[in-house]
Amino acid sequence: MEKHSSWQKYYYYGYAMEHREWDGCVGLEGPLGAGSSQFQILTPPRVWPNDLRICELIHEDYAGWNVAKLRDVQSNEVEAILSIPLVSNARKDKIMWHYTKNGIYSVKTGYRVAKQAQGLSCDSTSSSGNDCKIWRWMWRLEIPPEVKIFLWKCLKNILPVKCALARRGIGMDTICSRCGGEEETAVHALRDCPWVSFAWKISPLRIETDRHARRGDLADWIVWMAENLNDESHSMFVMLLWSLWRGRNLQIFQGKRVDQIWCLELAASRLEEYTVLNTRLRVPIQRPVEKNEKWEPPNFPAIKINSDASIVAEVGTGMGLILRDHEGQVQGALSKFQTINMAVDEAEAWACREGVQLALAKGIRNVVLELDNMNVVSALARNEKNFSYFGNIIEDIQQLLLDFSSVSFNWVRRSSNCVAHHLARHAFSFSPIESDSGIIPQNISDLIMGEVSHLMH
């Protein structure tokens, strides 16, 4: 990149179009980070000094943002900028598409975004292969039948919300009964209403709906959540949708006002009742018993690096890693916390990069990188340009790995990555761990011994 250009960046329908004169790529792979719902810098240009350069906002060694200079700028977007993880050295600009996981444009997503920009609904529940996948996902959910019917109506965009009824010629007030501030569309009733948004925020899923404000209609949002939530959360997500709708109906048709806790408890209790009943009625199927996978040592002379990350909404991100040799002896360990909320893959990649950097600092040149995140392992194993929102960190790791003599990648289940997981959780105790200090908490030491105990027999 050419140096000394000014603070400018433009977005067009999810494409990040960067000026090629910036002094170093800052890892800004989404609009102000992966979690933002805006596609442009909203602060008026006059707020930013005319001669401000990107390089002035980053320390010379890429160790972090220059917080002091950022604080001098009176902009609400400073916190969003600080939440962007930096790469360790400059990167060339690249264009990425925000609406796909891999950051590469597809005609399907382009068509959908274009229709949404025109205020039109593109039926995401047509007969395409991907949509058939959504229907299969819906019918396989272990939830009560009436909730599946409700979900079907959501995906078909046929919920009888006030705006939909008004369009059908039924004369009625279209204002939301809960907030009294906006018209009641399906997506407002179940996502964007402030009352509902707070319910999602305090739910077990800790969903920040304000980050999803541009994700189309209700059906589009449900599809997106189905693709991005972990499998264990799918049933609870749908039950929460249903309970919020149930609470809305009680208020409109029976005049009963319920609070968010009532909706959360209803969703949890009905899901538990259905699960218990369904388990009792199900015919047992004999399956081979799966043994818990255990941590396995690397072959000499390699050092295995296990890493993991943990995210707590509105608190921050913790990461943990441990380096062990072929005998299970600890060669290094680290537990670190940052007061920013990263996306899951981004946080896992950050933890892995910290492990690679620690190995380099210790003079280790033969490593096995082991994680329980398939997306990160797959991205690392592919030697190609990465356009995903955590792609800059992946490319950073791949660049660092050029200094090693041998490298391999392993994906494992959580049971084989237990120590790294607990180190990531330990980061939230705000007492960082560095093994060179000789101080590792007793509970972590016990886990380490437990993971290598089978090697002693």
C-alpha positions in Angstrom: 0.0 0.0 0.0 1.0 3.6 -0.5 1.4 5.6 2.6 0.1 8.8 4.1 -3.5 8.8 2.9 -6.4 10.2 4.9 -9.1 8.4 7.0 -11.6 7.4 4.3 -13.6 4.2 3.7 -16.7 3.5 1.7 -19.2 0.7 1.7 -21.7 -0.3 -1.0 -24.3 -2.9 -0.2 -21.9 -4.8 2.0 -18.7 -4.5 -0.1 -15.8 -3.0 1.8 -14.2 -0.7 -0.7 -10.9 0.6 0.7 -8.7 3.3 -0.5 -5.5 1.8 -1.7 -3.4 4.6 -0.1 -3.9 3.7 3.5 -0.8 3.0 5.5 -1.5 -0.5 6.5 -4.6 -2.6 6.7 -6.1 -2.5 10.1 -8.1 -5.7 9.9 -11.3 -3.9 9.2 -12.9 -6.8 7.4 -16.5 -5.7 8.0 -18.2 -2.3 8.5 -16.3 -1.2 11.6 -15.8 -4.8 12.6 -17.7 -8.1 12.1 -20.5 -7.3 14.4 -21.6 -3.9 13.1 -24.8 -3.4 11.2 -23.7 -0.2 9.4 -21.8 -0.2 6.1 -20.2 3.2 6.4 -18.5 5.5 8.9 -21.4 7.6 10.2 -19.4 10.3 11.9 -19.4 13.5 9.7 -16.0 14.0 8.0 -15.5 17.3 9.8 -15.2 15.5 13.1 -12.0 13.7 11.9 -9.0 15.9 11.3 -8.4 16.5 7.6 -4.8 15.4 7.8 -5.4 12.3 10.0 -3.7 9.2 8.7 -4.5 5.6 9.5 -0.9 5.0 10.6 -1.3 7.6 13.3 -4.0 5.6 15.0 -1.9 2.5 15.3 1.4 2.0 17.2 4.4 1.7 15.0 5.0 -2.0 15.9 1.3 -2.9 15.3 1.0 -3.7 19.0 -2.4 -2.0 19.2 -4.5 1.1 18.6 -3.2 4.4 19.7 -5.9 4.9 22.3 -4.8 8.4 23.3 -5.2 9.7 19.8 -8.5 8.0 19.2 -9.9 9.5 22.4 -9.1 12.9 21.0 -11.7 12.4 18.3 -15.3 13.2 19.4 -16.9 10.3 17.7 -19.3 7.6 18.9 -17.5 5.1 16.6 -14.2 5.2 18.6 -15.3 2.1 20.7 -16.2 0.3 17.5 -12.7 1.1 16.0 -11.0 -0.1 19.2 -12.9 -3.4 19.0 -11.2 -4.3 15.7 -8.3 -6.8 16.2 -5.1 -5.7 14.5 -2.8 -7.9 12.4 0.9 -7.9 13.2 2.0 -6.3 9.9 0.6 -4.4 6.9 -1.8 -6.1 4.5 -2.9 -5.3 1.0 -6.4 -4.0 0.5 -9.0 -6.4 -0.6 -12.7 -6.3 -1.4 -15.0 -8.6 0.6 -18.7 -9.4 0.5 -20.4 -9.1 3.9 -23.3 -11.4 3.2 -21.5 -14.7 2.8 -19.4 -16.6 5.4 -16.4 -16.8 3.1 -16.5 -13.1 2.1 -16.9 -14.0 -1.6 -19.7 -12.5 -3.7 -22.5 -14.8 -4.9 -25.3 -14.0 -7.4 -27.9 -15.3 -4.9 -26.8 -13.0 -2.0 -26.4 -10.1 -4.5 -29.9 -10.5 -5.7 -31.3 -10.7 -2.2 -29.5 -7.6 -1.1 -30.5 -5.7 -4.2 -34.2 -6.6 -3.6 -33.9 -5.5 0.1 -32.4 -2.2 -1.0 -35.4 -1.6 -3.1 -37.7 -2.3 -0.2 -38.9 -5.6 -1.8 -39.1 -9.0 -0.2 -37.2 -11.8 -1.9 -38.8 -15.0 -0.8 -35.9 -16.8 0.8 -38.1 -19.9 1.3 -38.4 -20.9 -2.4 -37.5 -24.3 -3.7 -33.8 -23.7 -4.1 -31.4 -26.2 -2.6 -30.4 -24.0 0.3 -34.1 -23.3 1.1 -34.8 -27.0 1.1 -32.1 -27.3 3.7 -33.9 -24.8 5.9 -37.2 -26.8 5.7 -35.3 -29.9 6.7 -33.7 -28.1 9.6 -37.2 -26.9 10.7 -38.9 -30.3 10.7 -36.0 -32.0 12.4 -36.1 -29.6 15.4 -37.1 -31.3 18.6 -39.8 -28.8 19.6 -43.6 -29.1 20.0 -45.6 -29.5 16.8 -47.5 -26.2 17.3 -44.2 -24.4 17.6 -43.1 -25.9 14.3 -46.3 -24.6 12.7 -45.6 -21.2 14.1 -42.0 -21.3 12.7 -43.4 -22.3 9.3 -45.6 -19.2 9.3 -42.5 -17.1 10.3 -40.5 -18.5 7.4 -43.4 -17.9 5.0 -43.9 -14.4 6.3 -47.6 -15.0 6.9 -47.8 -14.1 10.6 -51.0 -12.0 11.2 -49.2 -8.9 12.5 -51.0 -5.6 12.4 -49.4 -4.3 9.2 -50.2 -7.5 7.4 -53.8 -7.4 8.4 -54.1 -3.7 7.4 -52.8 -4.6 3.9 -55.6 -7.1 3.7 -58.2 -4.4 4.2 -58.8 -4.9 7.9 -59.1 -1.4 9.4 -57.0 -1.3 12.5 -54.3 0.6 14.3 -50.9 -0.7 13.0 -48.8 0.7 15.9 -47.0 -1.9 18.0 -48.8 -2.5 21.3 -45.6 -3.1 23.2 -43.5 -0.1 22.4 -46.1 2.2 20.9 -43.4 3.7 18.7 -43.4 1.9 15.4 -45.7 -0.1 13.1 -46.0 -3.7 13.9 -44.4 -5.8 11.2 -43.3 -9.4 11.8 -39.7 -8.5 12.2 -40.5 -5.6 14.5 -42.8 -7.8 16.7 -40.2 -10.5 17.1 -36.9 -8.8 16.9 -36.7 -5.0 16.6 -39.2 -3.8 19.2 -37.2 -2.4 22.1 -39.3 -4.6 24.5 -38.5 -7.7 22.5 -34.9 -6.7 21.9 -34.3 -6.6 25.7 -35.8 -10.0 26.0 -33.3 -11.4 23.5 -30.5 -9.6 25.3 -31.2 -11.2 28.7 -32.1 -14.6 27.3 -29.7 -17.6 27.6 -28.7 -16.9 24.0 -27.6 -13.3 24.8 -28.6 -12.1 21.3 -27.8 -8.5 20.5 -30.6 -7.8 18.0 -29.4 -4.2 17.2 -26.5 -5.8 15.4 -28.9 -7.6 13.0 -31.0 -4.6 12.0 -30.1 -4.9 8.3 -30.7 -8.6 8.0 -33.9 -8.3 5.9 -37.3 -9.5 7.0 -38.1 -12.0 9.8 -37.6 -15.1 7.6 -34.2 -13.9 6.5 -33.1 -13.3 10.1 -34.3 -16.7 11.2 -32.4 -18.4 8.4 -29.3 -16.4 9.3 -29.6 -17.3 13.0 -30.1 -21.0 12.1 -26.8 -20.8 10.1 -24.8 -19.0 12.8 -26.1 -20.4 16.2 -24.6 -23.6 17.5 -26.8 -26.6 17.1 -27.6 -26.8 20.8 -29.2 -23.3 20.7 -31.6 -23.9 17.8 -34.5 -25.3 19.7 -34.3 -22.6 22.4 -34.1 -19.9 19.8 -37.4 -21.0 18.1 -39.1 -21.5 21.5 -38.2 -18.0 22.4 -39.7 -16.7 19.2 -42.9 -18.6 19.9 -43.1 -17.4 23.6 -42.6 -13.8 22.5 -45.4 -14.2 20.0 -47.6 -15.8 22.7 -46.9 -12.9 25.1 -47.9 -10.5 22.3 -51.2 -12.3 21.7 -52.1 -12.3 25.4 -51.7 -8.6 25.6 -53.7 -7.9 22.4 -56.5 -10.4 22.8 -56.8 -10.8 26.6 -55.4 -7.5 27.9 -52.8 -9.4 29.9 -49.4 -7.7 30.1 -46.5 -10.1 30.7 -42.8 -9.2 31.2 -39.7 -10.6 29.5 -39.0 -13.0 32.2 -42.4 -14.7 31.8 -41.6 -15.3 28.1 -38.2 -16.7 28.9 -39.5 -19.0 31.5 -42.4 -20.2 29.3 -39.9 -21.0 26.5 -37.6 -22.9 28.8 -40.4 -24.8 30.6 -42.2 -25.9 27.5 -39.0 -27.1 25.8 -38.1 -29.0 28.9 -41.5 -30.6 29.2 -41.5 -31.6 25.5 -37.9 -33.0 25.8 -38.7 -35.1 28.8 -42.0 -36.5 27.3 -40.3 -37.1 23.9 -37.5 -39.0 25.6 -39.9 -41.3 27.5 -41.9 -42.2 24.4 -38.9 -42.7 22.1 -38.0 -46.3 21.3 -34.4 -46.7 22.5 -31.8 -47.4 19.8 -28.7 -49.3 20.7 -25.6 -47.4 19.6 -22.0 -48.0 20.3 -20.8 -46.1 23.4 -18.5 -43.3 22.4 -15.5 -42.9 24.6 -14.4 -39.4 25.6 -11.5 -38.4 23.4 -8.4 -37.7 25.3 -5.5 -35.4 24.6 -2.8 -37.1 22.7 0.9 -36.0 22.6 2.7 -35.0 19.4 5.5 -37.0 17.8 9.0 -35.9 18.8 10.3 -33.3 18.3 7.0 -31.4 17.7 5.3 -29.2 20.3 1.5 -29.3 20.3 -0.3 -26.0 20.8 -3.8 -26.3 22.1 -5.8 -23.0 22.0 -9.4 -21.9 22.7 -11.4 -18.8 23.3 -14.4 -17.8 25.4 -16.7 -14.8 24.8 -19.1 -13.2 27.3 -21.4 -10.6 25.9 -20.7 -7.0 27.0 -17.7 -8.2 29.1 -15.1 -9.3 26.7 -13.1 -12.1 25.1 -10.8 -14.5 26.9 -8.3 -16.8 25.3 -6.2 -19.6 26.6 -3.4 -21.8 25.2 -0.9 -24.4 26.3 2.2 -25.8 24.7 3.2 -29.4 25.5 5.9 -31.8 24.2 5.8 -35.6 23.3 5.9 -36.5 27.0 3.1 -34.1 28.0 5.4 -31.7 29.7 4.3 -28.1 29.6 6.5 -25.8 27.5 4.4 -22.7 27.8 0.9 -21.5 28.8 -1.0 -18.3 28.4 -4.3 -16.8 29.5 -5.3 -13.4 28.2 -8.4 -11.1 28.3 -9.5 -8.3 26.1 -12.4 -6.0 26.8 -13.9 -6.4 23.3 -16.5 -8.8 22.0 -15.1 -10.7 19.1 -17.0 -13.1 16.9 -16.4 -16.8 17.7 -14.1 -17.6 14.8 -12.3 -14.4 15.1 -11.6 -15.0 18.8 -10.4 -18.6 18.1 -8.1 -17.4 15.4 -6.7 -14.7 17.8 -6.0 -17.4 20.4 -4.2 -19.6 17.8 -2.1 -16.7 16.7 -1.0 -16.0 20.3 0.1 -19.6 20.5 2.1 -19.4 17.3 3.8 -16.2 18.5 4.6 -17.7 21.9 6.2 -20.7 20.2 8.3 -18.5 18.0 9.5 -16.5 21.0 10.6 -19.7 22.6 12.6 -20.9 19.6 10.2 -23.7 18.8 10.2 -24.7 15.1 8.1 -27.9 14.9 4.4 -27.5 15.9 1.0 -29.1 15.8 -1.9 -26.6 16.1 -4.9 -28.2 17.7 -8.3 -26.5 18.1 -11.9 -27.4 18.5 -13.1 -24.9 15.9 -13.4 -26.5 12.5 -13.8 -23.2 10.6 -10.4 -21.9 11.8 -8.6 -25.2 11.3 -10.0 -25.5 7.7 -9.0 -21.9 6.9 -5.5 -22.4 8.2 -5.1 -25.6 6.2 -6.1 -23.9 2.9 -3.2 -22.0 1.5 -5.2 -19.4 -0.3 -6.4 -15.8 0.2 -9.0 -15.6 2.9 -11.9 -13.1 2.4 -13.8 -14.0 5.6 -14.2 -11.5 8.4 -11.4 -13.2 10.4 -9.3 -13.7 7.2 -6.6 -11.2 8.1 -5.8 -13.1 11.3 -5.7 -16.3 9.4 -3.3 -14.8 6.9 -1.2 -13.4 9.8 -0.9 -16.9 11.3 0.0 -18.4 7.9 2.7 -15.8 7.5 4.2 -16.5 10.9 4.2 -20.3 10.2 6.6 -19.7 7.3 9.4 -19.5 10.0 8.6 -23.1 11.2 10.3 -26.3 10.0 7.1 -28.4 10.2 3.5 -27.5 10.9 0.3 -29.6 11.0 -3.3 -28.9 12.0 -5.7 -30.9 14.1 -9.4 -30.5 14.8 -10.5 -32.1 18.0 -13.6 -32.2 20.2 -13.8 -30.1 23.4 -13.0 -33.1 25.5 -9.5 -33.2 24.0 -9.0 -29.4 24.4 -10.1 -29.1 28.0 -7.1 -27.3 29.4 -7.1 -24.6 26.7 -10.8 -24.2 27.3 -10.4 -23.6 31.0 -7.5 -21.3 30.5 -9.8 -19.2 28.2 -12.4 -19.1 31.0 -9.7 -18.3 33.6 -9.0 -15.1 31.6 -12.2 -13.6 33.0 -10.7 -13.7 36.5 -8.4 -10.8 35.3 -5.3 -12.7 36.6 -3.4 -13.5 33.4 -1.3 -16.6 33.2 2.2 -16.9 31.7 3.9 -20.2 32.4 7.3 -18.6 32.5 6.3 -17.0 35.8 6.0 -20.4 37.3 2.5 -19.7 38.6 -0.4 -21.8 37.3 -3.6 -22.0 39.4 -4.1 -25.4 41.1 -7.3 -26.2 39.2 -5.5 -25.7 35.9 -2.6 -27.8 37.1 -4.9 -30.6 38.1 -6.5 -30.5 34.6 -3.1 -30.7 33.0 -2.2 -33.8 35.1 -5.6 -35.4 34.3 -5.1 -35.0 30.6 -1.7 -36.7 30.6 -2.4 -39.4 33.2 -3.2 -42.0 30.6 0.3 -41.6 29.2 1.8 -42.8 32.5 0.3 -46.3 32.3 
